[in-house]
Amino acid sequence: MASNMRIPDPLNLIGGQWVPPRSGKTLEVVSPIDGEVFTRIADSGAEDIDAAVAAARSAFEEGEWSRLTAAERGRLLLRFSQAILDNAEELAQLETRDNGKPIAQSRADMTVTARYFEFYGGGADKVHGDVIPFLNGYNVQMTREPHGVTGHIIPWNYPAQMFGRSVAAALAMGNAAVMKPAEDACLSVLRLGEIANAILPPGALNIVAGRGEVAGKALSQHRGIDFISFTGSPEVGQMIQIEAARNFIGCTLELGGKSPQIVFEDADLDAALPVLANAIIQNGGQTCSAGARVLVQRSIYDSLMARLKERFEAVEASPSEEGAILGPLISARQKRRVEGYIDNADAPLVARGRVAEHAPKGGYYVAPALFGPVAPDARIAQEEVFGPVLVAIPFDTEAEAIRIANGTEYGLVAGIWTRDGGRQHRVAKAMRCGQVFVNGYGAGGGVELPFGGIRKSGHGREKGFEALYEFSTIKTIVINHG
Ligand code: NAD
């Protein structure tokens, strides 16, 4: 319950110890619910990243962590998963205060965070190598080994979930991790670090809070890391990849999206309608895989839009209490950015929701907006808004729908609504993205499901078994036994 919420101190987790940043500097933490400063976090620098990377290196090469079997690592992650569930309510309250998201969403996020450690805890001892037929007299083994020290940089939109998604697979493979969470919301990550620290050997998991351009940059440039996993904006992702190239290491980039949901005239609209709306309202539209464009076959355009209009007008942005579905956005900056897109949209506004009267005036509330008909190449149909803004684009034929759906720089997720089995397969195959849902849409859902994008949405896959492969490297051992 809220009264039991433990707000972490402005410290970093390095080598199993909670330590202040070397500079002693801290950053204010503001709650998006009311715009008030309620605590502080470490404002870490390059020297703190150095210490964390050194601690991870030591854990990976000679510490207790390095001596565990895969099964033992898996068991620790399963214990951590259970500990997350045991503390889920407290963690959810903290997440909501820090990030502003509705409490129901925070509770769901904690279940998913625990699930990451359950899934990868179970997977730790199931990553097998191979034996490759070769010349007579040779035995060739292919083994999968951890990279070593992995760097992890995550955004503020799902702090706990992103922590689980990025770190659980890396740890399951035996890497030692250095995590730099986002300065806009990272308290749940620090609290998860406290819980993990009672279970994992020192140095396996290190968490350094601070600003992107300082601590994040220092981590991405650090010569002591062997791999980096980044989730965030395309602009920063590009810099991360350049740094990885300078460092001769690999990286995964999970960036943004402008994901389409295509609604054909034979779709079950009663089933589609709540999902179409929720895919952009969930988490205030601050979801990389938000369903931000709805492509509607022209014959049903007017009727579907009338129903979507009704839904959008009924949505109220409110403080993140019980029953809330749309909370505040993360920051004043994000609110200005989203309002800028709404105010300058190059398309007709169809519907606008409301901001609740009791919402604190200092909070970052934005009423949701529905636009249509929107030209496929309009700015609001091409750029990621990262807010509760849905654009509707009419189309006539299947071929046109495919062209529009694939017609942005992004390629993360797509949704297809049709009862026609042939069309389901054809259109799914034609989508240029990393995940396709047919007659459903799971923005962010499914720990088991490999997830990631192409082009400006990034590359590499997290989630699913694939992530264990991302966080490992292959070694081929050729033995001449005569
Ligand atoms: P951001 O790129 O500004 O920040 C993400 C992280 O990178 C933060 O931890 C930040 O501190 C750090 N960072 C910032 N500048 C850095 C630098 N120069 N060097 C190293 N690290 C740096 O993004 P944001 O504004 O926090 O998040 C919003 C964006 O993230 C959106 O574009 C969204 O689509 C994307 N996102 C993608 C996914 C995904 O899985 N594909 C998930 C969540 C968010």
Boltz pocket constraint, residues with backbone or C-beta under 6 A from the ligand:
constraints:
  - pocket:
      binder: B
      contacts: [[A, 153], [A, 154], [A, 155], [A, 156], [A, 157], [A, 180], [A, 181], [A, 182], [A, 183], [A, 210], [A, 211], [A, 212], [A, 213], [A, 214], [A, 215], [A, 216], [A, 217], [A, 218], [A, 220], [A, 231], [A, 232], [A, 233], [A, 234], [A, 236], [A, 237], [A, 239], [A, 253], [A, 254], [A, 255], [A, 256], [A, 257], [A, 286], [A, 287], [A, 288], [A, 289], [A, 384], [A, 386], [A, 457], [A, 458]]
      max_distance: 6.0
